Amino acid sequence: MRRALVLLLAAVVTVVVVAVGVLVVLDSDDDQPGASAPSPTPTPSTPTTAPAVPLSEVDTLTTAVRREAFCDAVAPEAVEAALGGPPADTTSYVDGQSAPLTGEVRDIAHEFGCGWTTREATARAWVFAPPVTPATAKALVRAARTERGCRPLAGASDFGRPSVALACRTPRGVQASFRGLFGDAWLTCTVTGDDADVVAGRADSWCAAVLGALAT
């Protein structure tokens, strides 16, 4: 009887020792320097659009401009930035074509131009087809400054030489425009919308994009 009891105790001690050993090994494995928690699933990065370039970062005084069709060269991202969203309608015209020049007025165009619109905003640009002399450009600047409902756009960058930047009240809202001479090319670009400050900022970057599309 005593021998059986001794054998039973020995078996119990063996089981306990083995169990403790297993626990120690498991504990030891968890504490190994090389062990690490599973890496979290990487979050996919969100693609970003290149920031708009302001006119202040463009050499507008020595850039040469082509007097030809350019609408297809304007980046779609620049159009959406100028409008605050995708355009609902697009128009374009070339020298000698009947086109809406101002408001409801249509005439034979002597320029290359294009426009994009939404319900809230409009972005346009055009370049005269005939060459323009510095004297004529100065006359255009003087005439622009006398347009009804217009005032100089505060803090505006140069847009060619000579040039003028205006904020004007129109039936569709506030229109910010940059107009200037690049070599012998007279270029105009405009953005129209409801908020004067927003329109002014968009027009600055819009005109930089248009200039880039026309630069030689």
Phi, psi and omega in degrees: 000314180297322181295321180295321180294320179297317180296322180294317179297320180297321180294319180297315179301319180298316180297317180296316181298316180297317181297316178298319180298319179296316180298319180296318180296316180297316179299319183295322181295322181293333183267002183299139179302327184281347183284144179213154178290154179302138180292138178294152179294124182298139177276126181297139181285149179269125180297143181242152178265140179302136181296149179293144180266124178282160179299331181297342179259008181246139176279089184275351185271338180242359181290134175263145185237140177279143175259076183201176180299140186216357189306318182292343182273350180282129183295133177304326179296324179292323178296313181296323179294321180292325183269341186082016179166177181295144179289145175267338182210147180225138176228155176206156179206162182231171180305129179090357182261145174292130186210153174284110186269314178218118179059239181267000184281126175247144179202173176285121183283141171243045183202171173247126185211167178202158179212151178228139184223153165234185177292334185255341190212162177220138174234127182226162174199145176205153179231134180298139176286316178286152175294150181239133179275160176304322180296316178295321179298320178296322177294322177296321178296314180298317180295320181297321182292343180261002181297138183295137177080009183248151174216157178300142179280114186299134176069018183291144176281162174296148177222074186088189181211115356284172179207166177211143177233129187227153168243123186231147173275130179228169177301336181265358181130211180268133178244123174257132183224149171236133181223136181192168181257128177238100187069248176244018183250125178264117186243136177231139174219143184220153169227133180238137179192194185271320186264120185299316182293318179297315181298317180298316180295318180293322181296322180301308181290325179299314182293328175296320179292318178297317179299319178297324180290333183259348185295142179272000000 
